[in-house]
Amino acid sequence: MPKAKNSIGGNNGDLFKHDICEIDPDTAKLIELEEDRQVRKLILIASESIAPDPVRQALRSVFTNLYAEGYPALRMLQDPTLELADYEEQMAYHRRYADRRYYKGTEYADFVESLAINRIRQLFANSRVADHEMFANVQPLSGAAANNAVYEAFLDPGDTVMGLALTHGGHLTHGSPVNRSGKRYKIIPYEVSRATGKLDYDKMIALAAEHHPKMIIGGFSAYPWDIDWERMRAATEAAGD
């Protein structure tokens, strides 16, 4: 792509005054092309989703300028949503006691994150677990990093793990040889039936009885059917202690 001419000048302050079409027409054009591609084409990738305009408006807000490492004050996480809207009260407390962030200038980020946490907890609350008994992490986090944390918590390098094969709908972190999971652990992949496209639970149970995995992964990246958790439990029982 030929380099576009920039007629704005060399003052860094210009970046804050002009539209991207003026500052960087190349990137602006690519954004336009990508918007058109997403309208015209449907590509089913499990880890992608279409963000509505209000979500994208929030993501491109001034909050992206912050480095908000840490978490909001516990007091804010324990408050109902209605009290979070009382900015004067919350800010008075913040000015007196500060919060758990590592850097200053994040007081309003605390409100946004606390609001999101409260909404998530209310969404998943049920007759057995009340919202105030839950914890929700709404900070951006790769699922791969979360899976790595589970491996490190429950396994030692070299332990045997069973996971759905990548080409059958599994995930890279479920034992692919190009991923750290496949390099650090002994992976026994199970598969879906080529005749039905559904998990072959009989073979899964047989593999568990033969290899005695320390962990069996029961989540997938691309599998459209309901999971028979009773059969999955039978596989764990077949694996033994």
Residue pairs with C-beta under 8 A, 6 or more apart in sequence:
1 26
3 26
4 24
4 25
4 26
6 23
7 22
8 14
8 18
8 22
8 23
14 23
15 23
19 28
20 27
20 28
20 31
21 28
38 50
46 221
46 222
47 143
47 221
51 59
63 108
63 109
63 112
66 105
66 106
66 109
67 103
68 101
68 103
68 106
68 109
68 113
69 101
69 102
69 103
70 99
70 100
70 101
70 102
70 106
71 77
71 100
71 101
71 113
72 99
72 100
72 101
72 109
72 110
72 111
72 113
72 114
72 117
73 93
73 94
73 97
73 99
73 100
73 110
74 100
75 93
76 84
76 90
76 99
76 110
76 111
76 114
77 114
77 117
77 118
78 132
79 90
79 114
79 118
80 118
81 115
81 118
81 119
81 122
83 89
83 90
84 90
84 111
84 114
84 115
84 118
87 111
90 111
91 107
94 107
94 110
99 106
99 107
99 110
101 109
101 110
113 138
113 139
116 136
116 138
117 136
117 138
118 131
120 136
120 138
121 131
121 132
121 134
121 135
121 136
122 131
124 131
124 134
124 136
125 131
125 134
143 171
143 173
144 172
144 173
144 179
147 171
147 173
147 174
147 181
148 173
148 180
148 181
151 161
151 181
151 184
151 185
151 215
154 214
154 215
155 161
155 185
155 214
155 215
157 184
157 185
158 184
158 185
158 186
159 185
159 186
159 213
159 214
159 215
160 185
160 186
160 187
160 188
160 211
160 212
160 213
160 214
161 175
161 181
161 185
161 186
161 187
161 188
161 213
161 214
161 215
161 216
161 217
162 187
162 188
162 189
162 190
162 204
162 207
162 208
162 211
162 213
162 215
162 216
162 217
162 235
162 239
163 170
163 171
163 174
163 175
163 181
163 187
163 189
163 190
163 216
163 217
164 170
164 171
164 174
164 189
164 190
164 191
164 192
164 199
164 217
164 220
164 223
165 189
165 190
165 191
166 172
166 174
166 175
166 176
166 189
168 189
168 191
168 192
169 192
169 220
169 221
169 222
169 223
170 176
170 189
170 217
170 220
170 221
171 219
171 220
171 221
172 178
172 179
172 181
173 179
173 180
173 181
174 181
174 187
174 217
174 220
174 221
175 181
175 182
175 185
175 187
175 189
175 217
176 182
177 183
177 187
181 187
188 207
188 211
188 213
190 199
190 200
190 203
190 204
190 207
191 200
191 203
192 198
192 199
192 200
192 223
193 199
193 200
197 225
198 225
199 223
199 225
199 227
199 228
199 231
201 228
201 231
201 232
201 234
201 235
204 216
204 231
204 232
204 235
205 231
205 234
205 235
205 238
206 238
207 235
208 216
208 235
208 236
208 238
208 239
209 238
209 239
209 240
211 239
212 239
212 240
213 239
214 239
216 232
216 235
216 236
216 239
218 227
218 229
218 232
